[in-house]
Structures are given as structure tokens and as C-alpha cells.
Amino acid sequence: MGKRLPGSMAGADYENDMQRLELNWIGKDRRPRLEPRILLEDPKRSFHAAVRYGESDQYDNSLIHGDNLLALKALEFQYSGQVKCVFIDPPYNTGSAFAQYDDGLEHSIWLGLMRDRLEIIRGLLSDEGSLWISIDDNESHYLKVICDEIFGRANFVSNVVWQKKYTIANDAKWLSDNHDHILVYAKDKARWRPNKMPRTEEMNARYKNPDKHPKGPWKATPLHAKSGSASNKNFSYTFKNGVVWSPPAGTFPRFSEDTLRRLDDGNEIWFGKDGKASPSRKTFLSELSEEGTPCPTVWLHTDVGNNHEAREEVKAFNPENPFDTPKPERLIQRIIHLSTNPGDLVLDSFAGSGTTGAVAHKMGRRWIMVELGEHCHTHIIPRLKMVVDGADAGGITEAVGWRGGGGFRYFRLAPSLIVSDRWGNPVINPEYDSAQLAEAIAKVEGFSYAPSEVNWWQHGHSSECDFIYVTTQNLSAEQLQALSDEVGCDRSLLVCCAAFHGVTAAKASERWTNLTLKKIPKMVLARCEWGHDDYSLNVANLPMAQSEASEPPVRSLELKTHKSATGSAGQGGLFGENEE
């Protein structure tokens, strides 16, 4: 933790000189320099309903198979500021993944992994968005300090306590562990407001109408409040029946004299059955039913489910190999209800068994899920297909009236753009076709990939008049002149090519002011870590680069099915085809 300065230091001096309160760990100053990968769709694994049920059907959902840190990086700018709710259920760091390491290293690695992901997640959230993290006691307090650093302590909303088990573990060595935490942060707490919870029949049953008031059932509520104006310290009011009322010591009047008079005239003050009790306000059910009620911070298993319920739900789509640590659909339903509205975008980058996507789909939300493990194929896809087909009768299906519909697209992370040849020299990955190369280079350079059907040289753009062209050709001065003439003086073009001859880079910038020339792959070699595919909790896969290395800006990403260059009008000349 940060150090405290002497108590004599105060005001501006203290604020300017104080070391920020923060959590430190081994390797905190190190960060991976992530390669901004492109996403490749596998249409064979994408799935859409055969029948459209309504206009609210959601089709543009994404399931991404791959390392979630790289996937978040891939999504970073296309979805920057667009995600309304992020729910993640990361590994709890119970020690099983780090049996061969000491405690300090174990925690340090876990903290670094979470920090890197949370920083990107914050950028993905909209200004009205929120983050919900399921965690247990092992790391919850450390995780909160990290979140305080990234999101700001002022944006901490609550620590929800979820009753995950309802039985007592008689073999518990210390205390029986029956709960998990759900840390809740807003992107901007001043702007974020959760939806209200619908009123239950149990809540409504507490409202009666013993005096047959025309407004219907009511419940007596206090006339005083815990806080108020000091000017009301000696407040008193005399009701029509002669009862003189003052707020109890240490409290304040909840209503003004005018409001109390209006309530009294409308027979909305209750003095008990005998008319002698301390006065209370009649709060009518008819005035509350539309508003709902604020959500509490203790979530009982009877309201949102438990671990046993969650395991039974996942058995429905994979009875032979049930997922070990699923979350119940009712739990995710409450989170999505509180934080989103129909059509909003939900993200889960630790998808697990796919509960978040399944629930979001049934609730009419758009969703993105990321999962590295093979259960992406053995659990998530079968589950989502059942949801889309309307064949999933479990979970919240009946409660929300789900019948089926919509669909999702399946993506995988592209392999690394840069690999080594037989002599150890860095080269463009030969697995990349022309379209993929153009998209990858555009992404690394901060351009949106958008090949033109009109201009063969236009593979992407960063503005309305700033474009990028990618080719593996060696361009001559004559070719560059022709390209410059076609681009025109009102536009600019970044030309990424294998080489150019007949002119130096300095002379080229003077001669063609609308062109910027860069050589591939040299132009991208120092940008990031190439060839690193796994930033998961496998310690062996965690080489970290030094923090002082800078990263290039990355902008939007188009999620497309990639086709060969020869089949795309916008890819002319990428590898020399159709070029002289």
C-alpha cells in the first residue's frame, strides 16, 4: 500500500505530494505488449434460427474462441464505449493453478493478469455501463483495490453477497463457506443508475386496507428521516385530531408542513387502530407498483439460485461432462436486468459454460463471449444452439417466455501476423491471405478495414479523406506517381509495401505529399509481442515485455468472414495480381 505522509502536511501540499493509495506486487510495472489480432469467422460453427420470431430477435452476437486478453484487444476499438454490462467470473486463484510457485508469485501473476484485462474492459464500457465480477474471499479484497485504481474509488457501487450454497459443510475446518462476492463498478457512477427490481407477491401482500381507503392497499411508513436540515431541529406539527407530532431525537421530518397538511386532509395519515398511536404515512401500493424497488446487496439462493441449481442446468446440454463451476441463470438474469435494457450489449470474457450469453439471448440483449478452453465447443455451442432453437426448457426460459430465435457468429483469433522463416528472419505469416493481411496491417496502423469496391488501392480508412493501401509488391517511382495521381490532392494514403525503388523515402515525401510510404514487415516489428498466443493462467505462457515500450493506436475492427483476394473487388493488386 502507499505510504502516509506526516500529519502536519495538509491541503494542497498534501494532495500534490501524497503517494497514491495503491496495491503493489512483483512485476506490476510490466505489461504485455499485445498484438491486435483480427478475428476470423468459421461459418460452419456460426448458428442462426431457421424461424424469425420477432423484430427483437438478436442475430449479431459473437462467440470468440481464443485467449481472452488477446480477444479483448481485438475488440478494443470497434466496441470502445459501447458495452453496457460486463460480467466476468474469472479463476478465483485458489492455488490449484500455481501449486509449484510461492504465494507471492502466485498472487502477483494473478493480479497482473486481472489488471491487464480490467484496463481494456473499462475502455469497452459505455459511460452508462457497469462491471460485475464474481469472486470469493481468496482475492476479493485485492481485486477491489485494483478496481479502485482502474475505475476510481468513487465509481465503486457495491459488494453484493451471493448465497451460493444453502447447506452447512460439516467438515469445514474453520467456517462453512456459503457465499461469493460480486463486485460492482460503474464506468461513471454519477451517470449510472440500475434498473429497479420488480415487486414480488410477497412484497405486495404486506399492503392492506383496513380503513377501506379509496386508493387501495397501503402500508404505514415513518414520517421522519435519518437526515435533514438543521433548521428543522425543533419541528412540530399538529394534526386535525389534535395529535402533536415531532420527529424522534436524532431524526428529521421527512415532509414539510404543507405536505403533512395535504396528507392529513386526504386521510393518508394513520394513527393506529385506536387512533392513539404515533402518526405514520399511508404509502399506497398503487403508487409503488410501477416504480419497482431498489435491489438489496444480499442475494439469497431462493431468489437467484445456487451452485447446485447451476450444475443441474448445465447437465441438460452436456450430461456426460457437466461444467465444474457454472453460475445459475437466475443470478445472471438479475445482473443483466439491473444493468441493461433490451438491445443493449453484454460482454463476458470468461464465458465458461456460456451462461451469460444464454441468459442475455433469452432476455433480448446482444452479447459477446470469449472462451479459450475446449468447452467453448463441448459446452457453449451446444447450449447456445438449444437456446436459439427454443429447445432449452431450463433456467429462466419459462420466466421470460423464451421461444427461440436469433443466432450467433463464431470467431477465432487469427494466428500471429509475424513469424520466423527457416533462417529466423521475421516475415509475414504465410497463412494470411490477401484480405487478412490488409485487415491486419490496417488494424495495427489504426485504420478501420473497409475495402472499397471502387478504388482498388483503398483497403481502409482512419477518416473521410485518410486511407491505407497494403501490397507485397516492390513499387517503382512510376507506380507511385500513378497512385498519387489517382488519390488526388484532397486525400492522403498510407502505402504499405514490401519495398519501393527509384526513390528514397525522404524524396518520396517531398515528391508525393499525399502519400506516406512504409515497408512491411519492418514497419510493425517493434509494435508488439508477435507469436504469443496464450496469456492465460498457465504461468509458463506469461513472458512479459517491459512497460516502457510503447504501443501503436488501434481503432475499429470489422468482424467479417474472410475471403480470398481474387474474389474481392476491393483487394485488387494486393499481391501483384491485376498489377503490372
FIMIVO-768262 format. One record per residue (C-alpha): x, y, z; residue in three letters. Coordinates in steps of 0.02 Angstrom, whole numbers, plus 32768, in hexadecimal, padded with zeros to 4 digits. Example, Ala and Ser with C-alpha at 12.3 -4.5 7.8 and 13.67 -1.06 7.14 Angstrom:
BEGIN
82677F1F8186ala/82AC7FCB8165ser/
This chain:
BEGIN
800080008000met/803680B47FE9gly/808E810F8076lys/803C819480E4arg/808E823C80F2leu/80A28294819Apro/800582D981E6gly/804A838B81DFser/803B838A8121met/7F9083C680EEala/7F2B84168063gly/7F77842D7FB7ala/802483F87FEFasp/7FE18353802Ftyr/7F7983367F93glu/800A835B7F1Fasn/808F82F97F7Basp/802E82647FBCmet/805781BD7F6Egln/7FB681777F27arg/7F6980EC7F8Bleu/7F8480527F22glu/7FAC7F997F24leu/805D7F667EF3asn/809A7EBB7EBFtrp/812D7E667E6Cile/81347E977DB5gly/80AB7F1B7DBElys/810E7F917D4Easp/81127F0E7CC5arg/808B7EFE7C41arg/80767E8D7BABpro/80817EE87B05arg/7FE97E987AB6leu/7FDB7E7479FDglu/7F377EBB79BBpro/7EF97E1C7966arg/7E6E7E1378E8ile/7DDB7D9D78FDleu/7DB37D137881leu/7D037CD17873glu/7CE47C177860asp/7C397C12780Cpro/7C2A7B577830lys/7C237B7C78EAarg/7BB87C1878DDser/7B007BF478F9phe/7A5C7C4D78D7his/79A77C1E78F2ala/79447BDC7860ala/78AD7C437894val/78A17CFB78BFarg/78337D167957tyr/78317DD3795Egly/78897E77793Dglu/78E67E6879E2ser/79427DC879AEasp/79FD7DE179C7gln/7A6E7D9C793Ftyr/7B0D7E04794Aasp/7B557DAB79E1asn/7C097D7079EAser/7C5A7CD67A36leu/7D187CE47A30ile/7D8A7C507A4Dhis/7E367C867A88gly/7E997CD97B11asp/7E297D5B7B5Fasn/7EAF7DE07B74leu/7ED77DDA7ABAleu/7E1D7DD47A94ala/7DFC7E6E7AFEleu/7E887EC57AA1lys/7E387E9179FCala/7D927EDC7A33leu/7DDE7F777A7Fglu/7DB37FFD7A03phe/7D207FB779A2gln/7CC17FAB7A45tyr/7D1580357AA7ser/7C90808C7B12gly/7C0580197AD4gln/7BF47F8E7B55val/7B6B7FAB7BD4lys/7B927F1C7C4Bcys/7C2C7EB17C68val/7C1A7E177CD4phe/7CB47DAF7CF4ile/7CD07D157D5Easp/7D8E7D077D5Cpro/7DF47C7B7DADpro/7DED7C967E68tyr/7EA77C767E7Fasn/7E8F7BEE7F00thr/7F3F7BAF7EE5gly/7F1B7B1A7E77ser/7F677B6E7DDEala/80047BA07E3Cphe/80307B0A7EA6ala/80E87B167E7Bgln/80FA7BD07EA2tyr/81097C327F43asp/80797C9B7F81asp/80C37D437F50gly/80DF7D127E9Cleu/80367CBF7E92glu/7FD97D5A7EC8his/80477DCC7E60ser/80257D6D7DC0ile/7F6B7D677DE0trp/7F647E207E0Aleu/7FC37E4E7D6Cgly/7F537DE37D00leu/7EB77E337D48met/7EFC7EE37D3Carg/7F257ED07C83asp/7E757E937C5Carg/7E1A7F127CC8leu/7E737FA37C75glu/7E317F6F7BCAile/7D857F487C10ile/7D757FF77C56arg/7D92803E7BA8gly/7D0D7FCC7B5Fleu/7C8880057BDAleu/7C10808F7BAAser/7C0181277C1Aasp/7B6280D87C60glu/7BB2802C7C6Cgly/7BDF7FC07D01ser/7C547F327D2Eleu/7C217E9C7D99trp/7CA97E247DD6ile/7C857D807E2Fser/7D107D557EABile/7D287D007F53asp/7D837D337FF1asp/7E2C7CF87FB3asn/7E4A7D907F43glu/7DB17DFF7F56ser/7E047E867FBEhis/7E9F7E8E7F51tyr/7E307E957EB8leu/7DCE7F267EFFlys/7E6B7F8D7F17val/7E9D7F6B7E62ile/7DF07F9E7E27cys/7DFB803B7E92asp/7E9B80697E36glu/7E5580487D89ile/7DA180857D9Dphe/7DB980FF7E2Dgly/7D7A80E37EDEarg/7CEC815C7EBDala/7CA780E37E3Basn/7C9A804F7EB1phe/7BE180257EC1val/7BD47F917F37ser/7C137EE97F70asn/7B817E737F54val/7B807DD77FC0val/7B397D3F7F66trp/7B027CA67FC7gln/7B4D7C217F56lys/7B297B907FCElys/7A997B758045tyr/7ADF7AE280A8thr/7B637AE08130ile/7C077A86810Cala/7C1B7A1C81A8asn/7CCE79F38179asp/7D017AAB816Fala/7DA77AC681CAlys/7D7E7B7981F9trp/7CDA7BC581BAleu/7C607B7D813Cser/7C757BE1809Basp/7BC77C0A805Basn/7BDF7CA97FF7his/7C397CFC7F67asp/7C537DB47F46his/7C1A7E167EADile/7C7C7EB87EA1leu/7C1A7F3E7E45val/7C6C7FD57DF2tyr/7C23805A7D81ala/7C8380AB7CF4lys/7C3E81507D35asp/7BD9813C7DD5lys/7B9181EC7DC5ala/7B3C81B67D23arg/7B1681007D47trp/7A7180CC7D94arg/7A3B80187DA7pro/798E7FE17D75asn/79157FC07E02lys/78E37F117E35met/78317EDC7E10pro/77C37ECF7EA8arg/779E7E1F7EE5thr/76F97DD87F20glu/77457DCA7FCDglu/776D7E857FCEmet/76BF7EB27F92asn/766D7E428013ala/76AE7EB5809Darg/76387F3E8061tyr/758A7F3C80AElys/74F37FAE80AFasn/74A57FA3815Dpro/744E804B814Dasp/7411802A809Alys/746D80C18055his/743A80E87FA0pro/74F180E07F68lys/74F980297F97gly/75747FC37FFFpro/75F980228060trp/7684800B80DFlys/76B1807F816Eala/775B80D48157thr/77B6814F81CApro/77A2820B81BEleu/7857822681F2his/78FE820F8199ala/79B281F381D0lys/79F082968181ser/79AC8341815Fgly/79C183FB8178ser/7A00843E821Fala/797984C38213ser/78F9843A8238asn/794B840C82DClys/78B384438343asn/7830841382C1phe/777F83EA82FBser/76D683D982A8tyr/762583CF82ECthr/75AE835C828Cphe/74F2837A827Clys/74CE82FE8308asn/753B8364837Egly/75D182EE837Dval/767383518388val/770382FB8331trp/77BE831A8333ser/784582AA82E6pro/789E82398364pro/7944827783AAala/79D0826F832Bgly/795A826C8295thr/790A82EC8222phe/785D830581D5pro/784982AC812Earg/77C0832480F3phe/779D83DE80FAser/770A84298158glu/76AC844180B4asp/76C4838B8083thr/768E834E812Fleu/75F383BB8122arg/75CA83728077arg/75E282C080B5leu/757782E3814Easp/74EB832D80E5asp/74EE82948074gly/74E282198104asn/759181DA80DBglu/75D381E0818Eile/75BE814681FEtrp/75AD815682BAphe/7596809E82DEgly/74F8803B82F6lys/74CD809B8393asp/75008144834Bgly/7583815E83D3lys/762181178384ala/76B081828345ser/767C81C38298pro/76BD816E81FBser/76A5818D8143arg/7637811880DClys/76A780E2804Athr/7634809B7FC5phe/765E80057F5Cleu/761080577EC4ser/769580DF7ECCglu/772680647ED5leu/76FD7FD17E64ser/773980267DC5glu/77DC80647E0Fglu/78207FC17E51gly/78977FB97EE3thr/79537FD27EFApro/79B87F317EF8cys/7A057EF87F9Epro/7ABC7EC97FAEthr/7A9D7E1E7FFBval/7A5E7DA27F79trp/7A117D057FC1leu/7A177C617F63his/79597C5B7F65thr/79577CF87EF9asp/79EB7CE07E82val/7A197C287E8Bgly/7AB07BCA7ECEasn/7B3F7B5A7E96asn/7AD47ABD7E97his/7A4F7B0F7E2Bglu/7AD57B4A7DB1ala/7B1F7A9A7DA0arg/7A747A527D7Dglu/7A597AD37CF4glu/7AF97AA77C96val/7AD579EC7CA0lys/7A477A0A7C26ala/7ABD7A297B94phe/7B5479C07BC9asn/7B20793A7C47pro/7BBE78D27C2Dglu/7C37795F7C52asn/7BE479E87CBApro/7C437A8A7CD4phe/7C967A977D7Easp/7C717B4A7DB1thr/7BD87B8F7D57pro/7B6D7C1F7D92lys/7AB07C0F7D9Epro/7A4B7C667D18glu/79E37CC37D9Aarg/7A817D157DDFleu/7AB57D557D34ile/7A027D877D0Fgln/7A017DFC7DA4arg/7AA77E4C7D72ile/7A6F7E677CBEile/79C67EA97CF7his/7A167F287D6Bleu/7A9A7F647CF0ser/7A4C7F5E7C42thr/79B27F737BD7asn/797C7F0B7B40pro/79F57F227AAFgly/7A887F547B1Dasp/7B307EFE7B09leu/7B6F7E847B8Fval/7C227E417B96leu/7C697DAA7BF1asp/7D227D897BD2ser/7D277CF07C45phe/7C957C987BF4ala/7CA87BEE7C4Agly/7C0B7B8B7C23ser/7BB97C1D7BC6gly/7B377C4E7C48thr/7B4A7D097C28thr/7B2B7CF97B6Egly/7A997C827B87ala/7A447CF57C03val/7A687D947BA0ala/7A217D417B04his/79807D0E7B5Clys/796F7DC07BA1met/79817E137AF6gly/7A2F7E5B7B11arg/7AC17E557A99arg/7B597DF97AD9trp/7C117DD17AC0ile/7C647D3E7B18met/7D1A7D087B18val/7D5A7C5D7B4Dglu/7E047C0C7B34leu/7DDD7B5C7B70gly/7D9A7ACC7B0Aglu/7CF57ADA7B67his/7CD47B697AEFcys/7CA87ADC7A77his/7C6E7A547AEFthr/7BFF7AC07B5Ehis/7BE07B707B1Dile/7BB37B4C7A68ile/7B3A7ABC7A8Fpro/7AE97B287B15arg/7AD47BBF7AA4leu/7A8E7B557A18lys/7A097B147A8Emet/79E17BC77AC3val/79D47C037A0Fval/79687B6D79DEasp/78F67B887A73gly/79257ADA7AB4ala/796A7B167B5Basp/78DC7B047BD6ala/79457B247C72gly/79897BBD7CCAgly/79247C5B7CB0ile/78CE7C1E7C11thr/78217C147C5Aglu/78337CB17CC3ala/785B7D1F7C2Cval/77ED7CC07BB0gly/787D7C8E7B3Ftrp/784B7C327A9Farg/78EC7C397A39gly/79337CA479AEgly/79CB7D0C7981gly/7A797CC37972gly/7B337CDF7986phe/7BD47CE57923arg/7C6C7C7E7953tyr/7D187CCC7947phe/7DC77C96796Carg/7E607D027982leu/7ECE7D0A78E9ala/7F7E7CC678FDpro/800A7D41791Cser/802C7DB47889leu/80E97DA47899ile/81457CFD789Eval/81FA7CC67881ser/82357C7777E0asp/82AD7BE477D8arg/83407C5977F8trp/82EE7CB0788Cgly/82C07D4E782Fasn/82187D9F7855pro/819E7D9177C4val/80E57DA377A3ile/80897D0577D7asn/806C7C9F7737pro/7FC37C67777Eglu/7F7F7D15775Dtyr/7F247D2F76BAasp/7F1C7DD9766Aser/7E7F7E1476C2ala/7EBE7DDC776Bgln/7F657E337752leu/7F117ED57720ala/7E9E7ECF77B7glu/7F2C7EA3782Eala/7F9F7F2E77F2ile/7F0F7FA977F5ala/7EE87F7778A7lys/7F9B7F8878E3val/7FA880337890glu/7F05807178DCgly/7E96806A7842phe/7DE980217830ser/7DED7F9377B3tyr/7D6E7FBE772Bala/7DA57F89767Bpro/7D587FF375F3ser/7CFD7FA7755Fglu/7D2C803F74F8val/7DE0806C7525asn/7E567FD7751Btrp/7ED4802F758Btrp/7E5B80567618gln/7E627FCB769Chis/7E2F80327733gly/7E1B80DF777Bhis/7E3E81437818ser/7DD481D877E0ser/7D6E820F774Bglu/7E0B823F76EBcys/7E9581D37738asp/7EAB812476F0phe/7F1F808E76F2ile/7F5F801C7666tyr/7FB97F777687val/801F7F177606thr/80B27E9F7606thr/80F17EE97562gln/81917F4C7549asn/814E7FF1750Cleu/81AB8059748Cser/81AD81157482ala/813A810B73EAglu/80BC80A2744Agln/80C1811974DEleu/80A681AD746Bgln/800E8159741Eala/7FCC813074CCleu/7FE581E27507ser/7F8982267470asp/7EF581B37490glu/7EEB81DD754Aval/7EE882987525gly/7F18832F758Acys/7E7F832B75FCasp/7EA6827E7643arg/7F39822A7697ser/7F7281767689leu/7FE1810976F5leu/80398091767Fval/80787FF176D2cys/80E37F8E7659cys/81717F117656ala/81E87F92760Eala/81F28028759Bphe/827D80507520his/82B380E174B4gly/8299815D7542val/82C8817075FAthr/824981837687ala/827D823776A2ala/826F826175E9lys/81C8820675E0ala/817C8272766Aser/81B4830D760Dglu/817B82D17563arg/80D382867594trp/808D82E97626thr/7FED82827629asn/804B81DD7641leu/80A2819476DAthr/811080FD76B4leu/8136806F772Flys/81897FC67714lys/813D7F247753ile/81637EC977C2pro/81E67F437803lys/81617FC57828met/810E7F5978ADval/819B7EF378F9leu/81B27F5F7994ala/80F87F7C79B4arg/80CF7EE97A24cys/80F17E357A56glu/80E07DC879BCtrp/80BC7D0F79C5gly/807B7D107A79his/7FD37CB67A7Casp/7FAF7C937B33asp/7FA17D117BC1tyr/7F397C9D7C2Dser/7F5C7C5E7CDDleu/7FE07BE67C9Fasn/807C7C327CEBval/80EB7BE87C64ala/80917C527BE3asn/80AE7CFA7C34leu/81487D517BEApro/81307E097C12met/81797E9B7BB3ala/81BB7F377C09gln/813D7FC17C26ser/81A5804A7BD5glu/818680027B28ala/80FB80627AD3ser/8065801C7A77glu/801B806179D8pro/7F6A80A579D7pro/7EE6802879A1val/7E3C8056795Farg/7DA57FF97920ser/7D977F4478EAleu/7D1E7EFE786Cglu/7CE37E517898leu/7CD87DFC77EFlys/7CE87D54779Ethr/7D8C7D5A7741his/7D927D317689lys/7E227D267610ser/7E627DC175B9ala/7E317D85750Dthr/7D7C7D817540gly/7D787E327584ser/7D6D7ECD7519ala/7DBF7F3175A4gly/7E5D7EC775A9gln/7EA17EE574FCgly/7F5E7EE574F3gly/7F817EAE75A4leu/7FFF7E297572phe/801D7E6574C4gly/7F867E157474glu/7F387E8D73F9asn/7FD17EFF7405glu/80567F1E7384glu/
